[in-house]
Amino acid sequence: MTSSSRLAVYVPTRGAVSRSLYGIGIPPAIHWGAMCLSATFDLGWPVKDLPAAYVPIEATILTAFFVSSPLTTLARAGAARLLKA
């Protein structure tokens, strides 16, 4: 097998994996923020609501990435501190 025919495999580090996972939450966050801003202020942005089937998915993504994940990190830090004491 020649070197040009080999398949290159990228194995991300832990930090790269977490950054790419948080990247999944960015589009729903931007959409939700744009909807809130355009509803609060008269910005003239043509932001459309999601179809009804996608609303729970967006809510789940936003909750998982921007609420649950930071709270999990805080809980782990607290548990680690208690275990050291």
N, C-alpha and C positions, 0 to 999 in steps of 0.2 A: 504494500500500500504506500503510495507516495504521500508526501506531506501535504500536498494541495488537495488530496481527496479525503483527508481526515476531518472529522467533525469536531469543531471547537466547542467545548463545553464551558460555559461560564458558571462558576459556583460563587454566588454572592456571599459576602460576609454578613454577619448579623445586622450591622448598621445599614447596609445596602438593602436588605430585605425589609427592614422596618420603614425606611424611607420610601420604598416602592409601594408598600402597603398603604402608607399615609397618602400617597399620590392618588390612590383610588378614591379617597374621600374628598379631594379638592373640587372636582366638577359639581357634585351635589352641594357642596358648601358655597361655591360661587353662584349657582342657580338660586339657592335659598336666600342668600344675601341680596342678590339682585331683585328677587321678588319682594323681599321686605323693604328694601330701599325705594323701589319704584311704587310700592303701596303707601309708604310713609311720606315720601316727598314727590312732588310733581316733576319727575326727571324726564319724562317722555320716552323712557326705555320700553321697547316692545317685548317685554318678558312675558312669555306664555306660561300658563299653569301646565303642570305635567298631566298626562292622562291619569285617570283615577287608579289604574292598576299599578302605576309607578310611584305614587305618593307614599305608600308604606315602605317601599324599598328605599327611597330617598331618606325617609325618617330613620330607618334602621341604620343606614350607613352613617348618617350624621351623628346619631346617638352612639354607635359603636366606636367611631374614630375620634370624636371630639368630646365625649362625656365619659364613656366607660373606660376607655384606654388610659386617660390621665388618672382617673380614680383608682384603677387597678395598679398603676405605678405607685401612687401614694400609699395604697394598702400594702404593697410589697415592701416599700421602704419602712413603713411603720412596723410590719411584722419582723423585718430584719433587725430593726432597732430593739424591739422587745426580746428577740432571741439573744442578742448580744448582752443584754442586761442581766 
